[in-house]
Amino acid sequence: MQKIYDLIIVGGGPGGIASAVEASIFKMEKILMIEKGDNHSQTIRQYYKDSKRVDKDWKGQTVDMIGNVDFFDGTKESTLEYFETLLDGDGIETCFNTEVDRVNKEGEVFSVVTPQGEFLAKNVIVSIGRMGKPNKPSYKIPRTIKAVVNFNPYECRGNEKILVVGGGDSAVEYACQLTTINSVTLSYRRDSFNKINDINQEMIERYDQEERLRVRYGIDIESIENAEGRVKVNYNSGFSTIYDRVIYALGGTTPVDFLQKSNIDIDEKDRPIFDENYKTSVDGLYMAGDIIYDNGGSIAMAINHAYDALQDMRRE
């Protein structure tokens, strides 16, 4: 007979890791974490520059840790090392390079369907992020300049004239980090930042005052076009500027297809519907982490989601 896990976790980020650890502490004997990347914490590995600060309290939100998994301020490297030690717990199996297509409940057992086959479980926690599917602008990106139109800063070569587009923490952090070896402009369509944490607010104001970068507020982009291999950006105010590279930091999108194929109820904005313990409309199927939020959530909050979900499973 095929093995039936007590819990399968879809996603190997902070929420997924915390779910596995809490399940082990709660004496679940068969735990499997499935991750589409080749290692855990793919968002941190791919989207955080080396030595980047990782804050426990994010976007000015103070988070009290409620479960058995702690979290604290650190760097990219120290955070990855900490999560690595957490996954050393007994009974936690991992399956990398495996993307989950859907989760279906058949009677009392879930079938977690992947290209490599299906896995069976009594309970499932979905802890997938949004960064893998970044939001894109409404206007067309010409194919001929896609190499210099990016959604993270890691293709930058240095000594480039760069435009960063967005008004969140990632946009601010990308812009400030890139100023060390580039000429950077940050474009935000609103008149002021209202989505960033206090540390980033102070940093962007200081960088702007010191003329280490330029911030353009209250201006929107109508289109971009090829300018001999560079990017011509056309603003709604009527003027245009040419950049070597444009980086969009516009957040991510909810994986609607996955939710629908898994029979998870969604609201009018295509967000999953869940209760106070993060249980979805499918009994035994829970959510944790960034998938819950419109604009992303903190690592500490994702860890807390895992504890609440596991506590609810134990009560069932």
Backbone as CSV, one residue per row, in Angstrom:
resi,resn,N_x,N_y,N_z,CA_x,CA_y,CA_z,C_x,C_y,C_z
1,MET,0.837,-1.203,0.000,0.000,0.000,0.000,0.864,1.242,0.000
2,GLN,0.356,2.310,-0.660,1.114,3.552,-0.726,1.159,4.225,0.642
3,LYS,2.291,4.791,0.947,2.488,5.468,2.233,1.550,6.659,2.356
4,ILE,0.925,6.791,3.500,0.069,7.951,3.779,0.752,8.792,4.854
5,TYR,1.075,10.025,4.513,1.741,10.928,5.450,0.717,11.543,6.406
6,ASP,1.169,11.829,7.610,0.314,12.573,8.542,0.122,14.005,8.044
7,LEU,1.183,14.566,7.441,1.120,15.938,6.931,2.029,16.074,5.731
8,ILE,1.507,16.674,4.673,2.331,17.105,3.551,2.281,18.618,3.487
9,ILE,3.442,19.219,3.341,3.565,20.677,3.245,3.988,21.010,1.829
10,VAL,3.238,21.878,1.186,3.564,22.311,-0.175,4.265,23.659,-0.072
11,GLY,5.564,23.671,-0.326,6.337,24.905,-0.221,7.401,24.803,0.853
12,GLY,8.640,25.171,0.485,9.758,25.038,1.408,10.307,26.358,1.906
13,GLY,9.444,27.363,2.040,9.863,28.635,2.612,9.715,28.621,4.129
14,PRO,9.802,29.785,4.784,9.708,29.841,6.246,8.440,29.210,6.810
15,GLY,7.287,29.486,6.183,6.041,28.896,6.663,6.034,27.387,6.529
16,GLY,6.574,26.889,5.431,6.647,25.454,5.231,7.593,24.778,6.201
17,ILE,8.748,25.396,6.400,9.727,24.840,7.345,9.152,24.807,8.757
18,ALA,8.527,25.909,9.171,7.930,25.963,10.508,6.813,24.929,10.653
19,SER,6.052,24.701,9.586,4.984,23.692,9.627,5.573,22.315,9.886
20,ALA,6.673,21.997,9.212,7.320,20.701,9.398,7.837,20.546,10.826
21,VAL,8.454,21.597,11.343,9.014,21.534,12.699,7.908,21.402,13.738
22,GLU,6.857,22.215,13.604,5.750,22.131,14.560,5.093,20.758,14.498
23,ALA,4.925,20.215,13.298,4.317,18.888,13.171,5.162,17.842,13.885
24,SER,6.483,17.943,13.772,7.374,17.007,14.452,7.255,17.138,15.964
25,ILE,7.183,18.380,16.441,7.037,18.613,17.884,5.697,18.086,18.386
26,PHE,4.654,18.188,17.533,3.332,17.687,17.897,3.180,16.187,17.677
27,LYS,4.309,15.512,17.470,4.376,14.046,17.417,3.750,13.439,16.162
28,MET,3.655,14.211,15.090,3.300,13.601,13.814,4.519,12.826,13.320
29,GLU,4.333,11.568,12.954,5.476,10.704,12.652,5.902,10.742,11.188
30,LYS,4.953,10.999,10.279,5.273,10.975,8.843,4.970,12.341,8.248
31,ILE,6.043,13.098,7.979,5.927,14.482,7.510,6.739,14.624,6.230
32,LEU,6.132,15.234,5.223,6.826,15.456,3.955,6.679,16.910,3.534
33,MET,7.791,17.561,3.212,7.777,18.924,2.672,8.199,18.858,1.201
34,ILE,7.352,19.359,0.318,7.610,19.335,-1.122,7.915,20.754,-1.588
35,GLU,9.006,20.923,-2.312,9.449,22.249,-2.776,9.834,22.161,-4.256
36,LYS,9.369,23.118,-5.049,9.658,23.079,-6.487,11.105,23.462,-6.809
37,GLY,11.761,24.198,-5.924,13.152,24.558,-6.138,14.094,23.457,-5.703
38,ASP,15.394,23.704,-5.868,16.370,22.672,-5.524,16.828,22.746,-4.075
39,ASN,16.231,23.658,-3.294,16.552,23.760,-1.883,15.437,24.538,-1.192
40,HIS,15.475,24.567,0.128,14.471,25.338,0.863,14.747,26.842,0.741
41,SER,13.775,27.647,1.113,13.923,29.119,1.205,14.365,29.738,-0.117
42,GLN,13.699,29.367,-1.206,14.103,29.836,-2.532,13.986,31.351,-2.680
43,THR,12.962,31.944,-2.093,12.800,33.396,-2.207,13.986,34.121,-1.591
44,ILE,14.414,33.679,-0.420,15.566,34.300,0.240,16.826,34.076,-0.586
45,ARG,17.000,32.876,-1.100,18.199,32.570,-1.891,18.248,33.386,-3.188
46,GLN,17.112,33.529,-3.861,17.093,34.150,-5.180,16.941,35.666,-5.137
47,TYR,16.160,36.175,-4.196,15.791,37.582,-4.233,16.509,38.439,-3.201
48,TYR,17.291,37.837,-2.317,18.044,38.598,-1.333,19.514,38.611,-1.730
49,LYS,20.088,39.780,-1.799,21.522,39.862,-2.064,22.305,39.351,-0.860
50,ASP,23.545,38.957,-1.084,24.391,38.482,0.004,24.486,39.531,1.099
51,SER,24.391,39.075,2.325,24.475,39.915,3.534,23.275,40.843,3.713
52,LYS,22.225,40.680,2.899,21.022,41.509,3.054,20.402,41.299,4.429
53,ARG,19.946,42.380,5.026,19.305,42.330,6.329,17.970,41.580,6.230
54,VAL,17.703,40.726,7.206,16.421,40.029,7.312,15.820,40.408,8.660
55,ASP,14.707,41.142,8.643,14.115,41.670,9.870,12.989,40.785,10.384
56,LYS,12.935,40.589,11.688,11.812,39.892,12.306,10.557,40.752,12.204
57,ASP,10.651,42.011,12.589,9.517,42.929,12.509,9.608,43.677,11.186
58,TRP,8.681,43.389,10.286,8.749,43.822,8.890,7.626,44.797,8.596
59,LYS,7.924,45.826,7.792,6.942,46.871,7.454,6.365,47.522,8.710
60,GLY,7.196,47.635,9.731,6.767,48.308,10.945,5.835,47.495,11.822
61,GLN,5.615,46.210,11.499,4.722,45.369,12.273,5.525,44.563,13.297
62,THR,5.201,44.767,14.563,5.854,44.005,15.622,5.140,42.672,15.781
63,VAL,5.889,41.584,15.676,5.302,40.247,15.717,5.799,39.512,16.955
64,ASP,4.873,39.055,17.791,5.215,38.219,18.937,5.146,36.762,18.494
65,MET,6.239,36.044,18.670,6.282,34.639,18.282,5.441,33.820,19.257
66,ILE,4.568,32.961,18.712,3.608,32.248,19.565,3.852,30.746,19.627
67,GLY,4.680,30.217,18.759,4.847,28.766,18.682,6.168,28.282,19.227
68,ASN,6.580,27.125,18.726,7.823,26.502,19.165,9.027,26.909,18.328
69,VAL,8.774,27.603,17.219,9.854,28.046,16.338,10.080,29.537,16.559
70,ASP,11.282,29.894,16.924,11.615,31.300,17.167,12.101,31.941,15.865
71,PHE,12.157,33.259,15.854,12.771,33.962,14.729,13.325,35.278,15.246
72,PHE,14.374,35.770,14.592,15.081,36.943,15.084,15.767,37.627,13.906
73,ASP,16.167,38.887,14.128,16.859,39.637,13.082,18.159,38.933,12.696
74,GLY,18.513,39.056,11.433,19.763,38.453,10.978,20.094,38.893,9.575
75,THR,20.883,38.095,8.910,21.246,38.340,7.517,20.732,37.183,6.673
76,LYS,20.862,37.334,5.365,20.500,36.244,4.465,21.199,34.955,4.886
77,GLU,22.490,35.028,5.137,23.272,33.841,5.437,22.886,33.207,6.775
78,SER,22.718,34.034,7.800,22.387,33.473,9.117,20.973,32.889,9.124
79,THR,20.067,33.496,8.376,18.697,32.992,8.299,18.652,31.639,7.603
80,LEU,19.369,31.505,6.481,19.405,30.220,5.776,20.025,29.127,6.643
81,GLU,21.066,29.483,7.358,21.718,28.503,8.242,20.765,28.058,9.352
82,TYR,20.012,29.008,9.897,19.053,28.685,10.957,17.973,27.738,10.444
83,PHE,17.406,28.033,9.266,16.378,27.154,8.711,16.931,25.773,8.378
84,GLU,18.190,25.732,7.974,18.820,24.436,7.687,18.854,23.567,8.938
85,THR,19.182,24.161,10.074,19.224,23.388,11.320,17.828,22.933,11.736
86,LEU,16.810,23.737,11.465,15.441,23.355,11.827,14.997,22.101,11.082
87,LEU,15.425,21.970,9.832,15.001,20.834,9.015,15.724,19.538,9.371
88,ASP,16.654,19.592,10.304,17.364,18.395,10.732,16.538,17.534,11.681
89,GLY,15.323,17.983,11.996,14.505,17.259,12.964,14.104,15.873,12.495
90,ASP,13.840,14.998,13.449,13.454,13.616,13.142,12.102,13.571,12.440
91,GLY,11.992,12.675,11.480,10.709,12.425,10.830,10.342,13.367,9.717
92,ILE,11.186,14.354,9.414,10.886,15.324,8.364,11.555,14.882,7.066
93,GLU,10.750,14.517,6.080,11.267,14.186,4.758,11.128,15.410,3.857
94,THR,12.047,15.567,2.932,11.978,16.666,1.965,12.040,16.112,0.551
95,CYS,11.345,16.782,-0.340,11.317,16.387,-1.745,11.486,17.659,-2.576
96,PHE,12.687,17.890,-3.099,12.977,19.103,-3.851,12.821,18.859,-5.351
97,ASN,12.884,19.954,-6.111,12.732,19.898,-7.573,11.426,19.220,-7.980
98,THR,10.384,19.475,-7.204,9.083,18.848,-7.442,7.983,19.900,-7.295
99,GLU,7.300,20.193,-8.384,6.236,21.194,-8.354,4.885,20.512,-8.218
100,VAL,4.076,20.997,-7.295,2.751,20.427,-7.058,1.746,21.059,-8.024
101,ASP,1.035,20.207,-8.740,0.031,20.691,-9.689,-1.284,21.014,-9.001
102,ARG,-1.681,20.154,-8.069,-2.953,20.359,-7.376,-3.006,19.457,-6.147
103,VAL,-3.949,19.774,-5.270,-4.204,18.962,-4.085,-5.683,18.601,-4.099
104,ASN,-5.991,17.319,-4.159,-7.387,16.882,-4.189,-7.676,15.976,-3.001
105,LYS,-8.876,16.150,-2.426,-9.264,15.298,-1.307,-10.173,14.192,-1.816
106,GLU,-9.800,12.969,-1.506,-10.558,11.797,-1.917,-10.957,11.039,-0.664
107,GLY,-12.187,11.243,-0.225,-12.618,10.675,1.049,-11.956,11.407,2.197
108,GLU,-11.204,10.678,3.003,-10.507,11.283,4.141,-9.031,11.520,3.855
109,VAL,-8.594,11.244,2.630,-7.164,11.324,2.300,-6.950,12.307,1.157
110,PHE,-5.888,13.099,1.277,-5.514,14.040,0.222,-4.560,13.369,-0.765
111,SER,-4.739,13.700,-2.019,-3.795,13.311,-3.055,-3.072,14.568,-3.521
112,VAL,-1.770,14.612,-3.300,-0.940,15.744,-3.716,-0.280,15.344,-5.031
113,VAL,-0.723,15.973,-6.115,-0.361,15.525,-7.458,0.831,16.317,-7.985
114,THR,1.868,15.593,-8.426,3.061,16.188,-9.005,3.402,15.459,-10.306
115,PRO,4.270,16.026,-11.148,4.679,15.310,-12.364,5.366,13.983,-12.071
116,GLN,5.954,13.847,-10.888,6.649,12.619,-10.515,5.710,11.567,-9.924
117,GLY,4.440,11.922,-9.742,3.477,11.004,-9.152,2.707,11.684,-8.039
118,GLU,1.856,10.924,-7.370,1.052,11.506,-6.296,1.531,11.016,-4.932
119,PHE,1.329,11.894,-3.931,1.640,11.575,-2.546,0.342,11.686,-1.755
120,LEU,0.160,10.825,-0.775,-1.066,10.799,0.013,-0.820,11.347,1.414
121,ALA,-1.833,12.043,1.952,-1.681,12.642,3.279,-3.025,12.793,3.969
122,LYS,-2.969,12.799,5.297,-4.172,13.050,6.094,-4.478,14.551,6.171
123,ASN,-3.430,15.383,6.167,-3.580,16.834,6.228,-2.563,17.477,5.299
124,VAL,-2.884,18.692,4.852,-1.990,19.420,3.949,-1.927,20.885,4.375
125,ILE,-0.723,21.440,4.346,-0.544,22.888,4.500,0.091,23.411,3.225
126,VAL,-0.530,24.408,2.624,0.007,25.057,1.423,0.710,26.338,1.859
127,SER,2.011,26.386,1.654,2.797,27.551,2.060,3.673,27.996,0.892
128,ILE,3.010,28.397,-0.180,3.718,28.854,-1.367,3.702,30.367,-1.417
129,GLY,4.740,30.950,-1.964,4.847,32.397,-2.013,4.329,32.979,-3.311
130,ARG,4.606,34.262,-3.506,4.167,34.965,-4.700,5.330,35.428,-5.561
131,MET,6.540,35.405,-5.006,7.671,35.979,-5.728,8.009,35.233,-7.011
132,GLY,7.655,33.946,-7.067,7.948,33.192,-8.280,7.133,33.647,-9.477
133,LYS,6.029,34.347,-9.224,5.182,34.864,-10.298,5.011,36.365,-10.078
134,PRO,6.005,37.153,-10.442,5.940,38.585,-10.151,4.857,39.286,-10.951
135,ASN,4.278,40.306,-10.348,3.351,41.163,-11.079,4.085,41.860,-12.208
136,LYS,3.403,42.017,-13.321,3.988,42.687,-14.477,3.154,43.908,-14.833
137,PRO,3.748,44.876,-15.503,2.981,46.070,-15.884,1.910,45.726,-16.907
138,SER,0.910,46.587,-17.013,-0.194,46.346,-17.945,0.208,46.547,-19.398
139,TYR,1.230,47.381,-19.640,1.673,47.631,-21.008,2.650,46.547,-21.462
140,LYS,2.838,46.436,-22.741,3.641,45.374,-23.329,5.141,45.618,-23.118
141,ILE,5.855,44.544,-22.831,7.317,44.590,-22.774,7.842,44.026,-24.090
142,PRO,8.459,44.841,-24.940,8.949,44.335,-26.229,9.935,43.181,-26.054
143,ARG,9.774,42.168,-26.859,10.620,40.988,-26.770,12.104,41.329,-26.950
144,THR,12.380,42.335,-27.766,13.767,42.671,-28.089,14.542,43.261,-26.928
145,ILE,13.861,43.675,-25.856,14.578,44.258,-24.714,14.328,43.492,-23.420
146,LYS,13.795,42.274,-23.521,13.488,41.515,-22.311,14.734,41.182,-21.493
147,ALA,15.891,41.157,-22.127,17.124,40.868,-21.387,17.483,41.985,-20.415
148,VAL,17.023,43.194,-20.686,17.344,44.332,-19.811,16.098,44.873,-19.103
149,VAL,15.020,44.095,-19.103,13.823,44.400,-18.319,13.640,43.235,-17.355
150,ASN,13.873,43.494,-16.074,13.956,42.416,-15.075,12.954,42.612,-13.944
151,PHE,12.848,41.572,-13.101,11.963,41.621,-11.936,12.734,41.366,-10.638
152,ASN,14.046,41.400,-10.736,14.941,41.396,-9.580,16.254,42.027,-10.045
153,PRO,17.162,42.345,-9.125,18.358,43.104,-9.507,19.563,42.277,-9.921
154,TYR,19.423,40.980,-10.073,20.604,40.134,-10.127,21.230,39.997,-11.508
155,GLU,20.629,40.623,-12.506,21.242,40.651,-13.832,22.075,41.914,-14.053
156,CYS,22.069,42.815,-13.088,22.774,44.089,-13.249,24.278,43.864,-13.373
157,ARG,24.901,44.629,-14.274,26.317,44.442,-14.571,27.209,45.495,-13.913
158,GLY,26.634,46.575,-13.443,27.429,47.673,-12.904,27.639,48.755,-13.943
159,ASN,27.789,49.999,-13.479,27.973,51.156,-14.357,26.822,51.298,-15.341
160,GLU,25.613,50.997,-14.857,24.416,51.115,-15.687,23.521,52.240,-15.167
161,LYS,22.751,52.798,-16.070,21.705,53.747,-15.714,20.426,52.933,-15.555
162,ILE,19.930,52.834,-14.309,18.862,51.890,-13.985,17.634,52.615,-13.462
163,LEU,16.467,52.154,-13.893,15.194,52.602,-13.338,14.575,51.448,-12.565
164,VAL,14.272,51.686,-11.282,13.536,50.721,-10.467,12.109,51.238,-10.342
165,VAL,11.128,50.374,-10.606,9.724,50.773,-10.595,9.006,50.046,-9.462
166,GLY,8.380,50.795,-8.559,7.633,50.182,-7.463,7.674,51.039,-6.213
167,GLY,6.806,50.709,-5.250,6.736,51.507,-4.035,6.771,50.701,-2.757
168,GLY,7.213,49.453,-2.842,7.300,48.604,-1.655,8.716,48.478,-1.137
169,ASP,8.888,47.648,-0.112,10.203,47.464,0.489,11.221,46.922,-0.508
170,SER,10.810,45.980,-1.345,11.752,45.408,-2.305,12.256,46.466,-3.273
171,ALA,11.353,47.325,-3.760,11.756,48.375,-4.693,12.777,49.314,-4.055
172,VAL,12.519,49.719,-2.824,13.429,50.622,-2.119,14.773,49.950,-1.879
173,GLU,14.744,48.703,-1.441,15.993,47.997,-1.147,16.795,47.740,-2.415
174,TYR,16.136,47.343,-3.502,16.846,47.167,-4.772,17.532,48.466,-5.171
175,ALA,16.778,49.565,-5.131,17.306,50.853,-5.573,18.521,51.265,-4.752
176,CYS,18.415,51.157,-3.434,19.525,51.584,-2.582,20.749,50.680,-2.749
177,GLN,20.537,49.387,-2.866,21.663,48.465,-3.034,22.406,48.722,-4.341
178,LEU,21.657,49.052,-5.391,22.262,49.217,-6.708,23.049,50.513,-6.860
179,THR,22.872,51.450,-5.946,23.558,52.738,-6.080,25.065,52.637,-5.913
180,THR,25.543,51.538,-5.351,26.985,51.431,-5.107,27.790,51.444,-6.406
181,ILE,27.219,50.881,-7.488,27.963,50.815,-8.752,27.099,51.202,-9.956
182,ASN,25.978,51.882,-9.699,25.083,52.269,-10.786,24.474,53.637,-10.519
183,SER,23.949,54.242,-11.574,23.136,55.453,-11.458,21.679,55.019,-11.421
184,VAL,20.979,55.303,-10.324,19.661,54.713,-10.087,18.586,55.782,-9.917
185,THR,17.443,55.528,-10.559,16.227,56.304,-10.348,15.145,55.353,-9.868
186,LEU,14.405,55.765,-8.852,13.270,54.993,-8.359,11.994,55.730,-8.727
187,SER,11.100,55.068,-9.453,9.851,55.675,-9.898,8.681,55.047,-9.168
188,TYR,7.858,55.888,-8.537,6.677,55.409,-7.811,5.487,56.281,-8.197
189,ARG,4.379,55.645,-8.536,3.238,56.381,-9.080,2.485,57.213,-8.044
190,ARG,2.694,56.946,-6.772,2.030,57.742,-5.731,2.935,58.892,-5.270
191,ASP,2.354,59.792,-4.483,3.092,60.980,-4.045,4.023,60.704,-2.874
192,SER,3.850,59.581,-2.207,4.726,59.220,-1.087,4.645,57.720,-0.865
193,PHE,5.666,57.179,-0.173,5.667,55.760,0.139,4.743,55.492,1.318
194,ASN,3.869,54.504,1.180,2.982,54.165,2.297,2.971,52.673,2.604
195,LYS,3.887,51.907,1.953,3.902,50.461,2.152,5.239,49.954,2.703
196,ILE,6.155,50.859,3.033,7.490,50.415,3.422,7.703,50.542,4.930
197,ASN,8.646,49.762,5.448,8.906,49.813,6.886,9.725,51.057,7.245
198,ASP,9.818,51.331,8.533,10.458,52.565,8.997,11.931,52.644,8.610
199,ILE,12.610,51.494,8.653,14.031,51.484,8.308,14.232,51.869,6.855
200,ASN,13.423,51.297,5.970,13.543,51.628,4.554,13.096,53.054,4.251
201,GLN,12.118,53.541,5.011,11.684,54.929,4.835,12.828,55.889,5.137
202,GLU,13.510,55.632,6.244,14.646,56.483,6.600,15.767,56.360,5.571
203,MET,15.992,55.152,5.084,17.076,54.923,4.134,16.827,55.621,2.809
204,ILE,15.615,55.516,2.269,15.350,56.123,0.962,15.376,57.648,1.056
205,GLU,14.906,58.195,2.173,14.973,59.651,2.358,16.419,60.126,2.428
206,ARG,17.251,59.376,3.127,18.658,59.748,3.260,19.390,59.644,1.923
207,TYR,19.155,58.558,1.208,19.803,58.388,-0.096,19.377,59.486,-1.068
208,ASP,18.100,59.870,-0.991,17.599,60.924,-1.881,18.222,62.275,-1.527
209,GLN,18.291,62.583,-0.232,18.871,63.848,0.208,20.353,63.932,-0.117
210,GLU,21.040,62.811,-0.030,22.481,62.780,-0.336,22.754,62.659,-1.834
211,GLU,21.671,62.636,-2.632,21.762,62.525,-4.096,22.497,61.263,-4.537
212,ARG,22.318,60.195,-3.752,22.884,58.906,-4.144,21.968,58.191,-5.130
213,LEU,20.716,58.630,-5.190,19.770,58.178,-6.188,18.730,59.269,-6.376
214,ARG,17.864,59.081,-7.370,16.793,60.037,-7.632,15.454,59.334,-7.460
215,VAL,14.515,59.975,-6.773,13.181,59.424,-6.602,12.191,60.290,-7.366
216,ARG,11.412,59.645,-8.218,10.355,60.337,-8.948,9.003,59.880,-8.396
217,TYR,8.313,60.792,-7.700,7.014,60.490,-7.118,5.900,60.955,-8.060
218,GLY,4.725,60.325,-7.877,3.514,60.807,-8.535,3.569,60.784,-10.041
219,ILE,4.261,59.822,-10.598,4.381,59.745,-12.048,4.227,58.280,-12.467
220,ASP,3.518,58.070,-13.559,3.266,56.703,-14.000,3.860,56.489,-15.382
221,ILE,4.115,55.232,-15.702,4.698,54.871,-16.986,3.585,54.407,-17.919
222,GLU,3.583,54.953,-19.124,2.580,54.568,-20.115,3.053,53.420,-20.999
223,SER,4.346,53.401,-21.314,4.871,52.349,-22.190,6.387,52.357,-22.137
224,ILE,6.977,51.258,-22.613,8.421,51.205,-22.804,8.686,50.681,-24.217
225,GLU,9.848,51.047,-24.765,10.182,50.616,-26.121,11.687,50.447,-26.275
226,ASN,12.057,49.794,-27.349,13.458,49.531,-27.638,14.136,50.790,-28.160
227,ALA,15.271,51.136,-27.556,16.060,52.279,-28.019,17.482,51.787,-28.263
228,GLU,17.647,51.057,-29.358,18.949,50.496,-29.737,19.534,49.625,-28.630
229,GLY,18.682,48.739,-28.097,19.117,47.813,-27.059,18.960,48.329,-25.644
230,ARG,18.646,49.593,-25.511,18.353,50.162,-24.196,16.828,50.319,-24.071
231,VAL,16.360,50.849,-22.942,14.920,50.939,-22.691,14.479,52.404,-22.666
232,LYS,13.614,52.749,-23.593,13.018,54.083,-23.590,11.729,54.019,-22.795
233,VAL,11.649,54.800,-21.718,10.499,54.799,-20.823,9.674,56.052,-21.086
234,ASN,8.410,55.853,-21.436,7.501,56.951,-21.751,6.553,57.167,-20.579
235,TYR,6.636,58.355,-19.971,5.832,58.672,-18.799,4.523,59.358,-19.197
236,ASN,3.543,59.292,-18.277,2.250,59.898,-18.573,2.289,61.416,-18.544
237,SER,3.377,61.993,-18.099,3.525,63.450,-18.098,3.977,63.985,-19.453
238,GLY,4.302,63.060,-20.367,4.658,63.479,-21.717,6.136,63.404,-22.047
239,PHE,7.002,63.188,-21.047,8.430,63.115,-21.359,8.898,61.665,-21.338
240,SER,10.068,61.433,-21.891,10.653,60.093,-21.978,12.099,60.136,-21.500
241,THR,12.576,59.004,-20.995,13.969,58.870,-20.564,14.467,57.497,-20.995
242,ILE,15.737,57.425,-21.361,16.329,56.159,-21.787,17.226,55.613,-20.684
243,TYR,17.039,54.329,-20.368,17.804,53.654,-19.317,18.496,52.421,-19.906
244,ASP,19.581,52.017,-19.241,20.237,50.766,-19.638,19.428,49.553,-19.196
245,ARG,18.699,49.722,-18.089,17.960,48.591,-17.527,16.782,49.106,-16.713
246,VAL,15.675,48.361,-16.742,14.507,48.656,-15.913,14.215,47.435,-15.054
247,ILE,13.996,47.675,-13.769,13.677,46.598,-12.837,12.313,46.878,-12.213
248,TYR,11.375,45.965,-12.406,10.048,46.098,-11.814,10.007,45.338,-10.490
249,ALA,9.578,46.026,-9.442,9.390,45.412,-8.129,7.954,45.698,-7.709
250,LEU,7.024,44.974,-8.303,5.596,45.260,-8.170,4.847,44.208,-7.358
251,GLY,5.576,43.370,-6.637,4.916,42.328,-5.870,4.647,41.100,-6.719
252,GLY,3.792,40.213,-6.207,3.514,38.960,-6.899,2.035,38.690,-7.012
253,THR,1.689,37.615,-7.703,0.299,37.267,-7.950,-0.061,35.937,-7.298
254,THR,-1.314,35.828,-6.876,-1.796,34.586,-6.300,-1.895,33.507,-7.378
255,PRO,-1.433,32.300,-7.090,-1.526,31.212,-8.085,-2.963,30.694,-8.195
256,VAL,-3.793,31.429,-8.939,-5.226,31.148,-9.007,-5.504,29.756,-9.558
257,ASP,-4.794,29.353,-10.603,-5.043,28.038,-11.204,-4.877,26.923,-10.187
258,PHE,-3.819,27.017,-9.387,-3.569,26.000,-8.366,-4.724,25.951,-7.370
259,LEU,-5.177,27.108,-6.909,-6.262,27.160,-5.928,-7.537,26.561,-6.497
260,GLN,-7.852,26.899,-7.734,-9.078,26.394,-8.350,-9.009,24.884,-8.570
261,LYS,-7.872,24.398,-9.054,-7.736,22.955,-9.284,-7.769,22.169,-7.977
262,SER,-7.445,22.845,-6.870,-7.464,22.197,-5.561,-8.798,22.374,-4.850
263,ASN,-9.782,22.970,-5.557,-11.142,23.169,-5.022,-11.171,24.052,-3.776
264,ILE,-10.219,24.982,-3.689,-10.166,25.928,-2.579,-10.995,27.153,-2.942
265,ASP,-11.943,27.515,-2.103,-12.774,28.685,-2.364,-11.911,29.944,-2.368
266,ILE,-12.162,30.837,-3.329,-11.449,32.110,-3.416,-12.458,33.250,-3.448
267,ASP,-12.009,34.440,-3.080,-12.909,35.591,-3.072,-12.880,36.309,-4.414
268,GLU,-13.534,37.484,-4.463,-13.649,38.212,-5.726,-12.314,38.749,-6.225
269,LYS,-11.308,38.781,-5.359,-9.972,39.217,-5.762,-9.017,38.034,-5.950
270,ASP,-9.574,36.846,-6.082,-8.804,35.617,-6.327,-7.888,35.246,-5.176
271,ARG,-8.266,35.635,-3.964,-7.495,35.259,-2.778,-8.138,34.061,-2.100
272,PRO,-7.341,33.163,-1.527,-7.933,32.005,-0.842,-8.726,32.441,0.384
273,ILE,-9.828,31.766,0.623,-10.670,32.040,1.787,-10.298,31.043,2.887
274,PHE,-10.095,31.544,4.108,-9.680,30.678,5.217,-10.235,31.251,6.514
275,ASP,-10.240,30.426,7.570,-10.757,30.878,8.856,-9.631,31.403,9.740
276,GLU,-9.925,31.621,11.023,-8.941,32.233,11.926,-7.738,31.323,12.181
277,ASN,-7.867,30.048,11.870,-6.756,29.112,12.022,-6.107,28.776,10.686
278,TYR,-6.470,29.539,9.643,-5.905,29.401,8.289,-6.339,28.117,7.589
279,LYS,-7.490,27.564,8.043,-8.065,26.407,7.354,-8.938,26.894,6.206
280,THR,-8.781,26.270,5.049,-9.540,26.665,3.863,-10.922,26.014,3.886
281,SER,-11.641,26.175,2.774,-12.967,25.569,2.637,-12.897,24.052,2.552
282,VAL,-11.696,23.523,2.321,-11.498,22.069,2.279,-10.997,21.613,3.647
283,ASP,-11.761,20.801,4.332,-11.390,20.362,5.682,-10.054,19.626,5.668
284,GLY,-9.139,20.068,6.533,-7.820,19.452,6.602,-6.774,20.104,5.723
285,LEU,-7.172,21.140,4.962,-6.248,21.836,4.061,-6.074,23.270,4.556
286,TYR,-4.836,23.630,4.871,-4.534,24.916,5.501,-3.603,25.751,4.618
287,MET,-3.524,27.046,4.944,-2.636,27.992,4.269,-1.656,28.582,5.281
288,ALA,-0.486,28.969,4.799,0.484,29.661,5.649,1.401,30.506,4.769
289,GLY,1.826,31.643,5.299,2.826,32.441,4.596,2.279,33.451,3.614
290,ASP,3.091,33.789,2.614,2.796,34.896,1.711,1.518,34.741,0.907
291,ILE,1.095,33.527,0.633,-0.102,33.318,-0.171,-1.332,33.935,0.475
292,ILE,-1.259,34.195,1.767,-2.388,34.755,2.505,-2.553,36.251,2.245
293,TYR,-1.456,36.937,1.883,-1.459,38.391,1.855,-1.491,38.956,0.438
294,ASP,-2.048,40.163,0.303,-2.031,40.876,-0.971,-0.626,41.351,-1.313
295,ASN,0.093,41.863,-0.327,1.392,42.477,-0.583,2.530,41.765,0.139
296,GLY,2.318,40.510,0.444,3.375,39.768,1.118,3.308,39.939,2.625
297,GLY,3.800,38.971,3.341,3.810,39.017,4.787,5.193,38.767,5.320
298,SER,5.350,38.899,6.613,6.672,38.741,7.200,6.986,37.279,7.444
299,ILE,8.274,36.983,7.558,8.719,35.630,7.878,8.168,35.213,9.240
300,ALA,8.218,36.108,10.207,7.740,35.786,11.552,6.253,35.427,11.542
301,MET,5.461,36.161,10.760,4.028,35.866,10.699,3.774,34.520,10.028
302,ALA,4.558,34.174,9.000,4.407,32.876,8.348,4.678,31.743,9.337
303,ILE,5.670,31.941,10.187,6.001,30.937,11.209,4.853,30.789,12.205
304,ASN,4.239,31.908,12.578,3.086,31.851,13.477,1.897,31.143,12.837
305,HIS,1.690,31.360,11.524,0.595,30.665,10.826,0.724,29.153,11.005
306,ALA,1.945,28.662,10.873,2.185,27.228,10.983,1.737,26.699,12.339
307,TYR,2.073,27.428,13.397,1.693,26.999,14.742,0.175,26.962,14.896
308,ASP,-0.518,28.019,14.439,-1.979,28.051,14.541,-2.615,26.898,13.774
309,ALA,-2.102,26.620,12.575,-2.649,25.531,11.770,-2.462,24.180,12.460
310,LEU,-1.277,23.944,12.983,-1.005,22.666,13.649,-1.818,22.516,14.925
311,GLN,-2.009,23.598,15.645,-2.842,23.550,16.848,-4.270,23.162,16.471
312,ASP,-4.770,23.699,15.381,-6.124,23.388,14.937,-6.230,21.928,14.499
313,MET,-5.212,21.437,13.799,-5.211,20.019,13.400,-5.274,19.112,14.617
314,ARG,-4.553,19.479,15.648,-4.509,18.654,16.866,-5.867,18.628,17.560
315,ARG,-6.627,19.726,17.434,-7.953,19.777,18.056,-8.992,18.980,17.270
316,GLU,-8.753,18.815,15.971,-9.758,18.142,15.126,-9.910,16.672,15.518
